[in-house]
Amino acid sequence: MTEIPQDHGQHPQSADDNGNSTDHAPNYGTHYGIVLVTAGSETEAETIAAQLVEAHLAACVNLIPIRSIYTWKGEVHRDPEWQLVIKTDLRQFDRLEAKIRELHSYEVPEIVALPIVRGSEPYLNWIAEQVNG
């Protein structure tokens, strides 16, 4: 029985005379990420978004109307909310979180960071320019 080799999307690496890789690996976002925050009103969401962008803590914030079902203090709630999708450099997370807490009306606001595993290099460079610039 002949075994069929499987590629699994990998390719051989090439190296220069010093053993350094000459392959151009895809851009795996590393320290860039998306931070999710919910707000109770459009006005609050816009205020938070604008202040984060103006303070160079976020490159961009999308505001999306949503409906949330959650438990708070033992009761199930069903409320309209606004989801903020914040594009940032996660090395700024502590400052970003502090600013959100300063502006937010919730006792325990959702502030959840998700890494960007992979992204287009021009877009990630744009995030870097906006947040670190």
Summary of the structure (lengths in Angstrom):
residues: 133
radius of gyration: 20.6
end to end distance: 59.8
largest distance: 67.5
contacts: 322
relative contact order: 0.24
helix: 29%
strand: 32%
